[in-house]
Amino acid sequence: MRLSSLVICACLLRAALASADPHPMTSGATPAPTTDTQVAMTEETLTIAMDLRSAAVHAAVTLENRGAATRLQVGFPCATGEDAGSVDVPCKVPLTVTINGKKVAARKQKTGKAQQHWVWPLALDAGEKAALSVRYRAPLINDRYSVPASGMGSFTYRLTTGARWAGPIGKLQITVDHLHEPLLFVSPPGYQREPGRLTWTLADHEPGVEVILIPHPIAGGRLAQSLVGKGRGKGADTVRARLAAGDYAKADVDAALAHLRDAGDWGDGWLGTISRVGGFPTPSKEQAAVVIAESIKVLEGLAARAKR
């Protein structure tokens, strides 16, 4: 992301928001075949857990060959240059790849001017199933913030790469443990929400949209930092434990609520700005209104349970 492009767009918003300068961040993409395939993804269990500087990602998928014996190459996109970390995971991030529990060596292959793929081979007999696991830790990158999560304008995982397998994903389970409770938008639809966690359980899913979280550009990062706290740990596990115990200041939650209730004055402009910079479609007013109402309800419940 170029700083100038965001500053120009931010002029559409009020001055207080222009100085926030949040940044789009990515946690990668579902592994996909690099050529047409007869292999289907029958199950995927995706877990993402954020901390202040990174997101731990584990994609566990079951593949099934629905044709004759085949050999194919599986790819995982990564990025170089200034967009690394905002569009795709930086190529310097190592992957741990296993097939049926056995570690597989992945190599990098250049596929574009600023894009490469981690690739590895997969051989399947007719009717054979394979358990593929990909683990890595994606950095949250914004060099204008000492704590990157405080400058999170959007968070994405490219789910649509899973559409390259044959047919829909038979069973898709997604869990995102996050730090940013004042959310303006969540994708895809069909999620369940509890403090600090979003979950999806989808059947016969043809991924047409990405996993996207857009926190409030000011309240999101401030509340995340206050919930993590100094000396209290650095991740979503800490946040969820504190939220469950009421171990947070009511004033911090009330401040986030005040920002969310005021979102209608500038929300359209900000959502358009961060979606253009992040490279995904702008949420509609109606979509954002639903998520903002959910966020207000969640935060009101947290305010009522605060012990400080």
Secondary structure as GFF3:
##gff-version 3
##sequence-region A 1 308
A	DSSP	alpha_helix	3	10	.	.	.	ID=ss1
A	DSSP	alpha_helix	15	18	.	.	.	ID=ss2
A	DSSP	beta_strand	23	29	.	.	.	ID=ss3
A	DSSP	beta_strand	32	33	.	.	.	ID=ss4
A	DSSP	beta_strand	39	50	.	.	.	ID=ss5
A	DSSP	beta_strand	54	65	.	.	.	ID=ss6
A	DSSP	beta_strand	70	79	.	.	.	ID=ss7
A	DSSP	three_ten_helix	81	83	.	.	.	ID=ss8
A	DSSP	beta_strand	96	99	.	.	.	ID=ss9
A	DSSP	beta_strand	102	104	.	.	.	ID=ss10
A	DSSP	beta_strand	107	110	.	.	.	ID=ss11
A	DSSP	beta_strand	115	124	.	.	.	ID=ss12
A	DSSP	beta_strand	129	139	.	.	.	ID=ss13
A	DSSP	three_ten_helix	148	151	.	.	.	ID=ss14
A	DSSP	beta_strand	152	158	.	.	.	ID=ss15
A	DSSP	three_ten_helix	159	164	.	.	.	ID=ss16
A	DSSP	beta_strand	169	177	.	.	.	ID=ss17
A	DSSP	beta_strand	183	187	.	.	.	ID=ss18
A	DSSP	beta_strand	191	194	.	.	.	ID=ss19
A	DSSP	beta_strand	197	205	.	.	.	ID=ss20
A	DSSP	beta_strand	211	215	.	.	.	ID=ss21
A	DSSP	alpha_helix	219	228	.	.	.	ID=ss22
A	DSSP	alpha_helix	236	245	.	.	.	ID=ss23
A	DSSP	alpha_helix	250	261	.	.	.	ID=ss24
A	DSSP	three_ten_helix	263	265	.	.	.	ID=ss25
A	DSSP	alpha_helix	267	278	.	.	.	ID=ss26
A	DSSP	alpha_helix	285	305	.	.	.	ID=ss27
###
